[in-house]
């Protein structure tokens, strides 16, 4: 015997009720197909973007933000804001950014032109984006990718050295010149201090120049000595680690010219150079002839009146005094 199976039934007491077919629901609009969007078919970049800030100074966090923005738009404008009393000039900050991002438009005013996207790590820039009719794109607002700020750098640049680009480091670099008469240990001290502070030093070129001309430094070589010193300093300022030591300086070149030939190229004394500290080594006179003693004392006296730290004693004592003096002045070096 066959049993007939009914369609869905509901039990009500002692009888069944056969539900009617439900009314068809109205058609819903189809979800937009993501693959139909332009950015699905090909990478789409905004025509023009903007990064705006003080960049005081430019640091790795700024580099991350700007590189992020460059990847999102065809043309990027970097606007450098300026307020009175800033420690770094607007012109210098613009020069840093132009060197780091030569393909971007670096400006020093608020004439941004038409922009599509405003890039920032600060939500406060939403107001600027709204005024420009652009969209704000936030990048690392919590500073997790590159945990640094301009305030931190300004307060302790040597402590946050790793966050500074090469071109910015030269502004905060400490330059220490080591001077004194011959035989006072300038080169040895520079080598030891460079190792102690994990950095480099500008060598003294007189010996190599004299060796190339039979052991005597010629008058015409004074200018070459000075130019080699300046070129080496300019180059090493970019790679030095927080502090750069100079084995002699331009004043030393002038002193030697006057001692050997009665004069030195005038431009050497007139060339303006900046030094953060000067270490003046006292002469070593033991075992010398009277004439040599007199010459070294006369050379040492040429630094009378020059502000700096005077170092005497044994080689070890001179080094210890130099390290203590530098560490006292810049504790972040240790």
Secondary structure, 3 states (H helix, E strand, C coil): CCCCCCCCEEEECCEEEECCCCCCCCCCCCCCCHHHCHHHHCCCCEEEEEEEECCCCCCHHHHHHHHHHHCCEEEEEEEECCCCCCCCCHHHHHHHHHHHCCCCEEECCCCCCCCCEEEECCHHHHHHHHHHCCEEEECCCCCCCCCCCHHHHHHCCCCCHHHCCHHHHHHHCEEEEEEECCCCCHHHHHHHHHHHCCCEEECCCHHHHHHHCCCCCCCCHHHHHHHHHHHHHHHHCCCCCCEEEEECCHHHHHHHHHHHHCCCCHHHHHCCCCCCEEEEECCCCCCCCHHHHHHHHHHHHCCCCCCCEEECCCHHHHHHHHHHHHHHHCHHHC
